[in-house]
Amino acid sequence: MLAQNFRSADDLEITERQHDALRKTLVLLETGKLTHVAPGRVRADRGCFTGHFNMREWNSTGECGTICCIGGTAELIGNVKFDPERLPEGLDELFFPNMARVEDINTSQAASALRSYLTSGDPGWHDES
């Protein structure tokens, strides 16, 4: 893994708990603990965190398991909430990228964007091909 040279929670205009949850989410993404899946393709116990990832689903829990994006994963594993109406600009771009097919964003791309956000405040989605 890369060295941690992240901006502080204050610099990113988020709470320490949110910052910690995002760092934990990054570890899951970078170590292969999250698996990119198509929404609706997962089977698991109702409501349990299954480590399934898709940027189109904030936090889809139900009979088919749990599928989460970056923000939904951070909320579940960090026991925090993010208010979609009051997100700082960089975090808003991280959680809601302006791309035609967000469901195709894989875990490697998401990890790169999350690391970029934590380091610079900008997810850098525009740098992804």
C-alpha positions, -999 to 999 in steps of 0.1 A, spaced: 0 0 0 10 36 -5 22 59 22 -6 78 40 -2 115 34 -39 124 38 -54 158 44 -70 162 79 -107 159 85 -108 197 91 -91 203 58 -117 181 40 -146 196 60 -157 163 74 -158 148 109 -130 127 123 -153 97 124 -162 102 87 -125 106 79 -117 73 97 -146 55 79 -133 67 45 -97 55 54 -111 21 64 -131 20 31 -99 27 12 -82 -2 29 -110 -25 19 -108 -13 -17 -71 -16 -19 -68 -50 -3 -95 -66 -24 -120 -70 4 -147 -53 -17 -159 -70 -49 -175 -52 -78 -208 -67 -87 -238 -57 -108 -268 -45 -87 -292 -73 -80 -267 -101 -85 -258 -109 -49 -273 -135 -26 -265 -134 11 -282 -132 45 -306 -103 48 -289 -71 59 -254 -84 65 -225 -65 50 -213 -87 22 -185 -65 8 -202 -61 -26 -195 -29 -43 -212 -8 -70 -212 30 -73 -248 30 -85 -261 17 -51 -256 38 -20 -266 11 4 -289 -15 -10 -297 -40 17 -323 -67 15 -328 -104 7 -301 -102 -19 -274 -90 6 -257 -56 7 -243 -36 -22 -227 -3 -14 -208 25 -31 -179 43 -14 -202 64 8 -225 36 17 -196 13 26 -181 40 48 -214 45 66 -218 8 73 -183 0 85 -177 33 103 -212 37 118 -214 73 105 -238 92 83 -231 115 54 -258 141 45 -261 142 7 -276 177 10 -245 191 28 -214 174 13 -183 194 7 -176 198 -30 -148 171 -33 -168 146 -13 -199 152 -34 -179 145 -65 -164 114 -50 -198 100 -40 -217 111 -71 -193 111 -100 -205 129 -132 -201 98 -154 -225 81 -178 -221 46 -163 -212 49 -127 -222 12 -123 -191 3 -143 -166 19 -119 -145 -9 -105 -129 -12 -71 -95 -2 -84 -109 30 -99 -128 37 -67 -97 32 -46 -78 56 -68 -105 82 -65 -108 78 -28 -71 80 -22 -70 111 -44 -98 127 -24 -81 119 9 -48 133 -4 -59 163 -23 -96 169 -17 -103 161 -54 -114 125 -64 -98 129 -98 -126 110 -116 -118 130 -147 -83 114 -147 -99 79 -151 -102 65 -186 
